[in-house]
Each structure stands twice: as structure tokens, then as C-alpha cells.
Amino acid sequence: MPEVSASVWGGFLSSYPDSHILQSSNWGELKCAFGWQVVRLVCSPPLHCGAQILFRQLTFGLSIAYIPKGPVGDDWSAIWPELDSVCRQRKAIFLKLEPDLLDNQYLGNAPGGIPAEFQMSAHPIQPPRTLVVNLNGDEAEILGRMKQKTRYNIRLSQKKGVIIRPFDDLRLFSKLMQVTAERDRFGAHSQAYYEKVYELFHPHGDCELLLAEYKGEPLAALMVLAHGKRAWYFYGASADSHRERMPSYLLQWEAIRWARARGCLEYDLWGVPDASEEVLEENFMARFDGLWGVYRFKRGFGGELRRSAGPWDRVYLPVMYRLYSWLAGARAGLG
């Protein structure tokens, strides 16, 4: 199983057009620009499968390996020995796997299964739980599945003169992201990161940057990405002014319309607290920590609550893995 180039990987993915965007060649190129190394492996038929692996170099020649939302293919059984080999060559402490499967899809039913050497991890990289909006039907049907208050806020924003338009000012977008990060206490990427996302995905019609403004004043912005029949709301920001005009509600609605016009069947709101629907609904008005604030906003768009299957770790250096896990837990506790 040779390592393949980005172009060959793109050809392989053409057989799996609805694979996750985090397994796309462009996502690998994005991560290469910000400190990761990318290895792409492809099995030949009859066991047609592959994986895009990200490696982060550490000190002493060690690394960590990560497969986001993969592997991809019909039967994964042939890829595990090759993954072990490439991880050992790069002195990986462990390989973290977050497959593009749901929690209720038992991993033993994954194509070819997942080896017993993988263990469940307490440290996900991607948010385990999300809300996914069904884009089937016309606009009236999609709006009809939303909470009444969310529909009201979308109409209110329109009545109060908020305008949504595409734009390409990444400096402004990054500035809005920093304002939001400071206000809501989360981490934001650098301007260069958002510029690279836009550079890689927008020319192919897989990304749009949308701005909400009132009388020329920027109020909110988001970046929506799409791949196959799915779209994702990864990055969003809002200013501190004119929040009574509900610009973020109209902005999300226009992003949903963009995804639907592009042919997507699902719009993934990407990240809510990792709790059951019962717990979320019982506590969302009282909790303000972590992702609880965004859940209050996102729940109104009528999405289905889903939980991913993972993360899973394949450990190669147990002592270093325990140290790494302890540090990851400590950082989470401080957060």
C-alpha cells in the first residue's frame, strides 16, 4: 500500500463523494500549512479503502497521529497493518481515530471492523455531539421544523434592516472572530488560518463567507463549508453592537439556503455540549459554561441531535501516552 499524493487521494475520494470534509485533500493541505504533516494511504481493490493521517511532530523525534472522520472505503481491514507501520516509522505515541460514524452505529459494524488494539479515549479533538439540520423539502418545510422563536428572530432580523451578503474581507472576519472569542471565552484561529481555508475551498465552490450588516456596519459573519451532500458551520462571529436585530439568526438561515442551493441534504451546526437531549433540554437555560451558550442558539434551527462514535486511540508508547493523557486532562480541567 503506497503513500499517495494529494491528487491521487482526490481521485480515490471521487469514489466516495460523501466522505467527510476532514478527509479531503484540501483539509490535509490546510493542516500542512499549520504544523501538521499529512500521509495518505490507499488500498487497491478488491479491498478499496484509504485514510488521510495527520502527524504532529513533538520533541525527541516523537509524534502523535490522528485520523479525523476516517478511514474511508468499503472494507477497512487491510489498512490497519499499514497504519501501524507508518505510525511506528514516525515514532507516534498513539494514533487517534475519530471515524465518520454515529454512536449508535456499533463500531464492529464499521467496514471491516476496528481492531481490539484500539481503546476508547476520553479526549476527543472534534466535538462529539452536534445538531444536524435536515435540508429536505422546500424552504417553508425547513423553517417549519425550526423552533417558533427562531423563525420569529429570522423574520425580525429581516424587518429590522439586516442585510446578508457574501464578502471576502478575511481581515474583518478575523477581527470579528477575535471579538467573539474574547467575549465568549473560546479560542480563535489566526487570520492566516481563515485566509488559507478560504483560499483552498472557495475557488471550488466549497466555501462561502457571509456577512450580516446594518446600514453598512458589520454585525456578524460566518464561514460555511460543504463537501458532497453535507455542509458544516465551522466558524462564526458577531460584534457587540445591534444584537437586538438578531443578525446571527438571519445569517444562519442564509447559510442554510446556500447549502441547500449547492445540493446539500444536511447542514451540520458542529458542536454542542456532550450530553443527552434530556439533559440538554433540562439545563440549557441555566448553564452558561462551555458550549451551553451555543446550544441555546443552535437548538432553535430544528436539527437532529447526533453523537459520533469515538474517539479511539491505538497506543504505541504506553508510558508517553499516559503522560500525554494526563496533560490533556489537566488542560481540560483548567478550561
ZIQUISUL-V590719 format. One record per pair of residues at least 24 apart in sequence whose C-alpha atoms are under 6 Angstrom apart, sorted by the first residue. I is the first residue (numbers start at 1). J is the second residue. D is the distance in Angstrom with one decimal. If there is no record, write none. Layout:
i=<I I>
j=<J J>
d=<D D>
This chain:
i=<1 3 3 4 17 18 21 22 23 47 48 48 49 49 49 62 62 63 63 64 64 64 65 66 66 67 68 69 69 69 70 70 74 75 75 76 76 77 93 93 93 94 94 94 95 95 96 96 97 97 98 98 101 101 102 102 102 103 103 103 118 118 118 119 119 120 121 121 124 127 128 128 129 129 129 129 129 130 130 130 130 130 131 131 131 131 132 132 132 132 133 133 133 134 135 135 136 145 146 146 146 147 150 154 154 157 157 157 162 162 163 163 164 164 165 165 166 166 167 176 176 177 180 180 229 229 230 230 231 231 232 232 233>
j=<43 40 41 40 228 228 227 68 52 75 73 74 73 74 76 91 92 91 92 92 93 94 95 95 96 97 98 98 99 100 99 100 111 111 112 111 112 112 316 317 321 314 315 316 313 314 312 313 311 312 310 311 308 309 307 308 309 307 308 309 312 313 314 312 313 312 311 312 311 271 307 308 271 272 274 306 307 270 271 272 305 306 269 303 304 305 267 268 303 304 266 267 303 266 265 266 265 302 300 301 302 300 300 249 250 245 246 247 213 214 212 213 211 212 210 211 209 210 209 237 238 237 237 238 264 265 264 266 267 268 267 268 269>
d=<5.6 5.5 4.8 5.6 5.3 4.5 5.6 6.0 5.9 5.7 5.8 5.8 4.0 6.0 5.9 5.0 5.8 5.9 4.5 4.9 5.6 5.7 4.5 5.5 4.7 5.0 5.3 5.2 4.3 4.3 4.7 5.8 5.8 4.4 4.8 5.4 4.8 4.7 5.3 4.9 6.0 5.4 4.3 5.3 5.5 5.0 5.7 4.5 5.7 5.0 5.1 4.7 5.8 5.5 5.7 4.3 5.0 5.4 4.9 4.1 5.8 5.2 4.5 5.3 5.3 4.5 5.5 5.3 5.5 5.2 5.6 5.3 5.8 5.8 5.4 5.6 4.3 5.1 4.6 5.3 5.8 5.5 5.5 4.9 5.2 4.6 5.6 4.4 4.5 5.1 5.6 5.0 4.0 5.0 4.8 5.4 6.0 5.2 5.6 4.6 4.2 4.8 5.3 5.3 4.8 5.2 5.3 5.8 5.6 4.9 5.6 5.4 5.5 4.5 5.6 5.4 5.6 4.4 5.8 5.5 6.0 4.9 5.6 6.0 4.1 5.4 5.1 5.0 4.8 6.0 5.8 4.6 5.1>
